[in-house]
Amino acid sequence: MRWPSSWRRLESIADCRLRIADWAQRTPSRKSAIYNPQSAIGAARLKIDLSGKVALVTGGTRGIGHAIARALARAGARVAVLARDGGRAQETAKTLGDATGRGYACDVADPRQVETVVAAVEQDFGRVDVLVNNAGTTRDNLLFRITDEDWNTVLDTNLKGAFLVTKHAARGMIKRRWGRIVNITSVVGIAGNKGQSNYTASKAGLIGFTKAVSKELASRNVLVNAVAPGFIDTELTRAITGEARAALIGAIPLGRLGEGTDVAAAVLFLASDFASYITGQVLVVDGGMVL
């Protein structure tokens, strides 16, 4: 049997380049960086450029949030860092580079503070293009030992906070018909974890929130996704030592804890034009722990 000529294997990488270049020239309306002949065959690294964009990161002063703020700034975005400790937020913003960042004090669970601070960010930077809802807290305990205050504190910060900041930041995105919202959830929101019923509920709720809001805002080109980290090397996990740490790492197929930069890379991708056809999804960054 003879194969049609169009099905035959390309003879060389050069042939592949020519075919892709020819296709791109014949379809100019669909040209983009992702169809660049060099990128298409892996001959050049894809570069995420957020120059001219303004990003707002809640809980951006340490751990995962700090790594995300740094990554966004390095990609060219100007970054507003929000945290309960305003002084620490300002210090973090200074590390991002000259005129790149600015820090703001904000308790994301407080509706008035959120409305005021988001308005201040838009006044200072002109707009908000990228929102990363990263602020979170824990009050771990067994079900019957969790107090009402423990429950409310975790749900208010982790879930209500994302709702409030999204509601205010998304208005401008809708008007400009461009926006990226990335919610930092957790693998425990997918798989559950004993002793964390409040935290798990908040993170599972954040996944549902992501999916619902993504459907509401899609028609305005505002994309809403979530990143679900596994065990990341932070102050919390560094406190785990000995056999407990060995058991923790043993449960991860890649055999190591994740880094803040691993999560930041996922956020960068979802904030970029390379993810322009992705919304309502949860990107798991856990070294294969939850399969």
C-alpha positions as a Markdown table, in Angstrom:
| # | Residue | x | y | z |
|---|---|---|---|---|
| 1 | Met | 0.0 | 0.0 | 0.0 |
| 2 | Arg | 1.3 | 3.5 | -0.9 |
| 3 | Trp | 0.9 | 6.2 | 1.7 |
| 4 | Pro | -0.4 | 9.6 | 0.4 |
| 5 | Ser | 2.5 | 12.0 | 0.0 |
| 6 | Ser | 1.1 | 14.3 | 2.7 |
| 7 | Trp | 1.4 | 11.4 | 5.2 |
| 8 | Arg | 5.0 | 10.7 | 4.7 |
| 9 | Arg | 7.5 | 11.4 | 7.4 |
| 10 | Leu | 9.3 | 14.7 | 7.0 |
| 11 | Glu | 12.8 | 14.2 | 5.9 |
| 12 | Ser | 14.5 | 16.7 | 8.2 |
| 13 | Ile | 14.1 | 19.4 | 10.8 |
| 14 | Ala | 14.7 | 22.0 | 8.1 |
| 15 | Asp | 11.8 | 20.5 | 6.1 |
| 16 | Cys | 9.7 | 20.8 | 9.2 |
| 17 | Arg | 10.7 | 24.5 | 9.7 |
| 18 | Leu | 9.7 | 25.2 | 6.0 |
| 19 | Arg | 6.4 | 23.5 | 6.3 |
| 20 | Ile | 5.4 | 25.4 | 9.5 |
| 21 | Ala | 6.6 | 28.7 | 8.1 |
| 22 | Asp | 4.6 | 28.2 | 4.9 |
| 23 | Trp | 1.5 | 27.4 | 6.9 |
| 24 | Ala | 1.9 | 30.5 | 9.1 |
| 25 | Gln | 2.3 | 32.7 | 6.1 |
| 26 | Arg | -0.9 | 31.3 | 4.6 |
| 27 | Thr | -2.9 | 31.9 | 7.8 |
| 28 | Pro | -1.8 | 35.4 | 9.0 |
| 29 | Ser | -4.9 | 35.9 | 11.2 |
| 30 | Arg | -3.7 | 33.1 | 13.5 |
| 31 | Lys | -0.1 | 34.0 | 13.8 |
| 32 | Ser | 1.3 | 34.1 | 17.4 |
| 33 | Ala | 4.4 | 33.3 | 19.3 |
| 34 | Ile | 3.1 | 29.7 | 19.8 |
| 35 | Tyr | 3.2 | 29.1 | 16.1 |
| 36 | Asn | 6.7 | 30.4 | 15.6 |
| 37 | Pro | 8.6 | 27.8 | 13.6 |
| 38 | Gln | 11.5 | 27.9 | 16.0 |
| 39 | Ser | 9.2 | 27.5 | 19.0 |
| 40 | Ala | 7.1 | 24.8 | 17.3 |
| 41 | Ile | 10.1 | 22.4 | 17.1 |
| 42 | Gly | 11.7 | 23.3 | 20.4 |
| 43 | Ala | 14.6 | 25.1 | 18.9 |
| 44 | Ala | 14.1 | 28.2 | 21.0 |
| 45 | Arg | 12.8 | 28.7 | 24.5 |
| 46 | Leu | 9.3 | 30.1 | 24.9 |
| 47 | Lys | 9.5 | 33.5 | 26.6 |
| 48 | Ile | 6.7 | 34.8 | 28.7 |
| 49 | Asp | 6.6 | 38.6 | 28.5 |
| 50 | Leu | 4.2 | 40.5 | 30.8 |
| 51 | Ser | 5.6 | 43.9 | 30.0 |
| 52 | Gly | 2.9 | 46.6 | 30.4 |
| 53 | Lys | 0.7 | 44.3 | 32.6 |
| 54 | Val | -0.2 | 45.0 | 36.2 |
| 55 | Ala | -0.5 | 42.1 | 38.6 |
| 56 | Leu | -2.0 | 42.0 | 42.1 |
| 57 | Val | -0.8 | 39.2 | 44.4 |
| 58 | Thr | -2.5 | 38.6 | 47.8 |
| 59 | Gly | -0.4 | 37.1 | 50.5 |
| 60 | Gly | 2.7 | 38.0 | 48.5 |
| 61 | Thr | 5.3 | 38.6 | 51.2 |
| 62 | Arg | 6.5 | 35.0 | 51.8 |
| 63 | Gly | 6.6 | 31.5 | 50.6 |
| 64 | Ile | 4.6 | 30.7 | 47.4 |
| 65 | Gly | 3.2 | 34.2 | 47.2 |
| 66 | His | 6.6 | 35.9 | 47.3 |
| 67 | Ala | 7.9 | 33.5 | 44.6 |
| 68 | Ile | 4.9 | 34.4 | 42.4 |
| 69 | Ala | 5.4 | 38.1 | 42.9 |
| 70 | Arg | 9.1 | 37.8 | 41.9 |
| 71 | Ala | 8.3 | 35.7 | 38.9 |
| 72 | Leu | 5.7 | 38.2 | 37.6 |
| 73 | Ala | 8.1 | 41.1 | 38.1 |
| 74 | Arg | 10.9 | 39.3 | 36.3 |
| 75 | Ala | 8.5 | 38.7 | 33.4 |
| 76 | Gly | 8.0 | 42.5 | 33.1 |
| 77 | Ala | 4.8 | 43.1 | 35.1 |
| 78 | Arg | 4.4 | 45.7 | 37.7 |
| 79 | Val | 3.2 | 44.1 | 40.9 |
| 80 | Ala | 1.0 | 45.1 | 43.8 |
| 81 | Val | 1.7 | 43.0 | 46.9 |
| 82 | Leu | -1.0 | 42.7 | 49.4 |
| 83 | Ala | -0.6 | 41.4 | 53.0 |
| 84 | Arg | -2.0 | 42.0 | 56.4 |
| 85 | Asp | 1.4 | 43.5 | 57.4 |
| 86 | Gly | 1.6 | 46.6 | 55.3 |
| 87 | Gly | 5.2 | 47.3 | 56.3 |
| 88 | Arg | 6.3 | 43.8 | 55.2 |
| 89 | Ala | 4.3 | 44.2 | 52.0 |
| 90 | Gln | 6.2 | 47.4 | 51.2 |
| 91 | Glu | 9.6 | 45.8 | 52.0 |
| 92 | Thr | 8.7 | 42.9 | 49.7 |
| 93 | Ala | 7.7 | 45.2 | 46.9 |
| 94 | Lys | 11.1 | 47.0 | 47.1 |
| 95 | Thr | 12.9 | 43.7 | 46.4 |
| 96 | Leu | 11.0 | 43.4 | 43.1 |
| 97 | Gly | 13.0 | 46.2 | 41.4 |
| 98 | Asp | 12.8 | 50.0 | 40.9 |
| 99 | Ala | 9.2 | 51.2 | 40.4 |
| 100 | Thr | 8.2 | 47.6 | 39.7 |
| 101 | Gly | 6.2 | 46.9 | 42.9 |
| 102 | Arg | 4.2 | 48.5 | 45.6 |
| 103 | Gly | 3.0 | 47.1 | 48.9 |
| 104 | Tyr | -0.4 | 47.5 | 50.5 |
| 105 | Ala | -1.8 | 46.5 | 53.9 |
| 106 | Cys | -5.0 | 44.5 | 53.5 |
| 107 | Asp | -7.0 | 41.9 | 55.3 |
| 108 | Val | -8.7 | 40.1 | 52.4 |
| 109 | Ala | -11.5 | 38.9 | 54.7 |
| 110 | Asp | -12.6 | 42.5 | 55.3 |
| 111 | Pro | -14.9 | 43.8 | 52.6 |
| 112 | Arg | -14.2 | 47.5 | 53.2 |
| 113 | Gln | -10.5 | 47.0 | 53.2 |
| 114 | Val | -10.6 | 45.0 | 50.0 |
| 115 | Glu | -12.7 | 47.6 | 48.2 |
| 116 | Thr | -10.5 | 50.4 | 49.3 |
| 117 | Val | -7.2 | 48.7 | 48.5 |
| 118 | Val | -8.2 | 47.5 | 45.1 |
| 119 | Ala | -9.3 | 51.0 | 44.2 |
| 120 | Ala | -6.0 | 52.3 | 45.5 |
| 121 | Val | -4.0 | 49.8 | 43.3 |
| 122 | Glu | -6.0 | 50.8 | 40.2 |
| 123 | Gln | -5.4 | 54.5 | 41.1 |
| 124 | Asp | -1.6 | 53.9 | 41.5 |
| 125 | Phe | -1.1 | 51.6 | 38.6 |
| 126 | Gly | -3.9 | 52.5 | 36.3 |
| 127 | Arg | -5.5 | 49.0 | 36.2 |
| 128 | Val | -5.2 | 45.4 | 37.3 |
| 129 | Asp | -4.6 | 42.9 | 34.5 |
| 130 | Val | -3.6 | 39.8 | 36.5 |
| 131 | Leu | -5.0 | 38.8 | 39.9 |
| 132 | Val | -3.4 | 36.0 | 42.0 |
| 133 | Asn | -5.5 | 35.0 | 45.0 |
| 134 | Asn | -2.8 | 33.4 | 47.2 |
| 135 | Ala | -3.6 | 34.7 | 50.7 |
| 136 | Gly | -4.4 | 31.8 | 53.0 |
| 137 | Thr | -4.2 | 30.6 | 56.6 |
| 138 | Thr | -4.6 | 27.3 | 58.5 |
| 139 | Arg | -6.1 | 26.4 | 61.9 |
| 140 | Asp | -5.5 | 22.6 | 61.8 |
| 141 | Asn | -7.3 | 20.3 | 64.2 |
| 142 | Leu | -9.5 | 17.2 | 64.3 |
| 143 | Leu | -13.2 | 17.8 | 63.5 |
| 144 | Phe | -14.5 | 17.8 | 67.0 |
| 145 | Arg | -11.7 | 20.1 | 68.2 |
| 146 | Ile | -12.2 | 22.8 | 65.6 |
| 147 | Thr | -13.9 | 25.8 | 67.1 |
| 148 | Asp | -16.3 | 28.1 | 65.3 |
| 149 | Glu | -13.6 | 30.8 | 65.3 |
| 150 | Asp | -11.1 | 28.3 | 63.7 |
| 151 | Trp | -13.6 | 27.4 | 61.0 |
| 152 | Asn | -14.6 | 31.0 | 60.2 |
| 153 | Thr | -11.0 | 32.4 | 60.2 |
| 154 | Val | -9.9 | 29.8 | 57.6 |
| 155 | Leu | -13.0 | 30.1 | 55.4 |
| 156 | Asp | -13.0 | 33.9 | 55.5 |
| 157 | Thr | -9.4 | 34.2 | 54.5 |
| 158 | Asn | -9.0 | 31.4 | 52.0 |
| 159 | Leu | -12.4 | 31.5 | 50.3 |
| 160 | Lys | -14.3 | 34.7 | 51.1 |
| 161 | Gly | -11.1 | 36.7 | 50.6 |
| 162 | Ala | -10.7 | 35.3 | 47.0 |
| 163 | Phe | -14.4 | 36.2 | 46.4 |
| 164 | Leu | -14.0 | 39.7 | 47.6 |
| 165 | Val | -10.8 | 40.6 | 45.7 |
| 166 | Thr | -12.0 | 38.9 | 42.6 |
| 167 | Lys | -15.3 | 40.8 | 42.6 |
| 168 | His | -13.6 | 44.2 | 42.8 |
| 169 | Ala | -10.5 | 43.5 | 40.6 |
| 170 | Ala | -12.6 | 41.8 | 37.8 |
| 171 | Arg | -14.7 | 44.9 | 37.1 |
| 172 | Gly | -11.9 | 46.7 | 35.3 |
| 173 | Met | -10.9 | 43.5 | 33.5 |
| 174 | Ile | -14.4 | 43.1 | 32.1 |
| 175 | Lys | -14.4 | 46.7 | 30.8 |
| 176 | Arg | -11.1 | 46.2 | 29.1 |
| 177 | Arg | -12.0 | 42.7 | 27.9 |
| 178 | Trp | -8.8 | 41.2 | 29.1 |
| 179 | Gly | -7.9 | 39.6 | 32.4 |
| 180 | Arg | -6.2 | 36.7 | 34.1 |
| 181 | Ile | -7.3 | 35.4 | 37.5 |
| 182 | Val | -5.3 | 32.6 | 39.1 |
| 183 | Asn | -6.5 | 31.1 | 42.4 |
| 184 | Ile | -4.0 | 29.2 | 44.6 |
| 185 | Thr | -5.9 | 26.2 | 45.9 |
| 186 | Ser | -4.3 | 22.9 | 47.2 |
| 187 | Val | -4.2 | 19.2 | 46.5 |
| 188 | Val | -6.0 | 18.7 | 49.7 |
| 189 | Gly | -9.0 | 20.4 | 48.1 |
| 190 | Ile | -9.0 | 17.5 | 45.6 |
| 191 | Ala | -8.0 | 14.6 | 47.9 |
| 192 | Gly | -8.9 | 15.8 | 51.4 |
| 193 | Asn | -6.6 | 15.5 | 54.5 |
| 194 | Lys | -7.4 | 14.5 | 58.0 |
| 195 | Gly | -7.1 | 17.2 | 60.6 |
| 196 | Gln | -7.8 | 19.9 | 58.0 |
| 197 | Ser | -11.5 | 19.8 | 57.4 |
| 198 | Asn | -11.7 | 23.6 | 57.5 |
| 199 | Tyr | -8.7 | 24.1 | 55.2 |
| 200 | Thr | -9.8 | 21.4 | 52.9 |
| 201 | Ala | -13.3 | 22.8 | 52.6 |
| 202 | Ser | -11.9 | 26.3 | 51.8 |
| 203 | Lys | -9.6 | 24.9 | 49.1 |
| 204 | Ala | -12.3 | 22.7 | 47.6 |
| 205 | Gly | -14.6 | 25.7 | 47.6 |
| 206 | Leu | -12.0 | 27.7 | 45.8 |
| 207 | Ile | -12.0 | 25.1 | 43.0 |
| 208 | Gly | -15.7 | 25.4 | 42.7 |
| 209 | Phe | -15.5 | 29.2 | 42.8 |
| 210 | Thr | -12.9 | 29.1 | 40.0 |
| 211 | Lys | -15.1 | 27.0 | 37.7 |
| 212 | Ala | -18.2 | 29.0 | 38.3 |
| 213 | Val | -16.6 | 32.4 | 37.8 |
| 214 | Ser | -14.7 | 31.2 | 34.7 |
| 215 | Lys | -18.1 | 30.6 | 33.0 |
| 216 | Glu | -19.4 | 34.0 | 34.0 |
| 217 | Leu | -16.4 | 35.9 | 32.8 |
| 218 | Ala | -15.3 | 33.9 | 29.7 |
| 219 | Ser | -17.3 | 36.0 | 27.3 |
| 220 | Arg | -15.3 | 39.1 | 28.3 |
| 221 | Asn | -12.0 | 37.4 | 27.7 |
| 222 | Val | -11.3 | 37.1 | 31.5 |
| 223 | Leu | -9.8 | 33.7 | 32.1 |
| 224 | Val | -10.1 | 32.1 | 35.6 |
| 225 | Asn | -8.0 | 29.1 | 36.6 |
| 226 | Ala | -6.5 | 27.6 | 39.7 |
| 227 | Val | -3.2 | 26.1 | 40.7 |
| 228 | Ala | -3.1 | 23.3 | 43.2 |
| 229 | Pro | 0.3 | 22.9 | 44.9 |
| 230 | Gly | 1.3 | 19.8 | 46.7 |
| 231 | Phe | 3.9 | 19.9 | 49.5 |
| 232 | Ile | 6.1 | 22.9 | 48.8 |
| 233 | Asp | 9.4 | 23.8 | 50.6 |
| 234 | Thr | 8.2 | 26.6 | 52.9 |
| 235 | Glu | 8.5 | 27.5 | 56.5 |
| 236 | Leu | 5.7 | 25.1 | 57.4 |
| 237 | Thr | 7.2 | 22.1 | 55.7 |
| 238 | Arg | 10.7 | 22.9 | 56.9 |
| 239 | Ala | 9.5 | 22.3 | 60.5 |
| 240 | Ile | 8.8 | 18.6 | 59.6 |
| 241 | Thr | 11.9 | 16.6 | 60.3 |
| 242 | Gly | 13.2 | 13.1 | 60.7 |
| 243 | Glu | 10.9 | 10.1 | 59.9 |
| 244 | Ala | 7.9 | 12.3 | 59.3 |
| 245 | Arg | 9.8 | 14.2 | 56.6 |
| 246 | Ala | 11.1 | 11.0 | 55.0 |
| 247 | Ala | 7.6 | 9.6 | 54.9 |
| 248 | Leu | 6.3 | 12.8 | 53.3 |
| 249 | Ile | 8.9 | 12.8 | 50.6 |
| 250 | Gly | 8.4 | 9.1 | 50.1 |
| 251 | Ala | 4.8 | 9.7 | 49.1 |
| 252 | Ile | 5.8 | 12.0 | 46.2 |
| 253 | Pro | 6.7 | 10.1 | 43.0 |
| 254 | Leu | 9.3 | 12.7 | 42.0 |
| 255 | Gly | 11.0 | 12.2 | 45.4 |
| 256 | Arg | 11.3 | 15.8 | 46.5 |
| 257 | Leu | 9.3 | 18.7 | 47.9 |
| 258 | Gly | 8.3 | 21.3 | 45.4 |
| 259 | Glu | 9.8 | 24.8 | 45.3 |
| 260 | Gly | 8.0 | 28.1 | 45.3 |
| 261 | Thr | 9.3 | 28.6 | 41.8 |
| 262 | Asp | 7.5 | 25.5 | 40.6 |
| 263 | Val | 4.2 | 27.0 | 41.5 |
| 264 | Ala | 5.2 | 30.4 | 40.2 |
| 265 | Ala | 6.0 | 28.9 | 36.8 |
| 266 | Ala | 2.5 | 27.5 | 36.6 |
| 267 | Val | 1.0 | 30.9 | 37.5 |
| 268 | Leu | 3.2 | 32.6 | 34.9 |
| 269 | Phe | 1.9 | 30.3 | 32.2 |
| 270 | Leu | -1.7 | 30.8 | 33.1 |
| 271 | Ala | -1.2 | 34.6 | 33.2 |
| 272 | Ser | 0.3 | 34.6 | 29.7 |
| 273 | Asp | -1.0 | 34.5 | 26.2 |
| 274 | Phe | 0.2 | 30.9 | 25.9 |
| 275 | Ala | -2.8 | 30.0 | 28.0 |
| 276 | Ser | -5.3 | 32.1 | 26.1 |
| 277 | Tyr | -7.6 | 29.1 | 25.4 |
| 278 | Ile | -7.6 | 27.8 | 28.9 |
| 279 | Thr | -10.2 | 28.7 | 31.6 |
| 280 | Gly | -11.9 | 26.9 | 34.5 |
| 281 | Gln | -9.1 | 24.5 | 34.9 |
| 282 | Val | -7.0 | 23.3 | 37.9 |
| 283 | Leu | -3.3 | 22.8 | 37.3 |
| 284 | Val | -1.9 | 20.4 | 39.8 |
| 285 | Val | 1.8 | 21.1 | 40.8 |
| 286 | Asp | 2.5 | 18.2 | 43.3 |
| 287 | Gly | 5.3 | 16.0 | 41.8 |
| 288 | Gly | 2.7 | 13.4 | 41.0 |
| 289 | Met | 1.4 | 12.9 | 44.5 |
| 290 | Val | -2.3 | 13.0 | 43.6 |
| 291 | Leu | -2.9 | 11.0 | 40.5 |
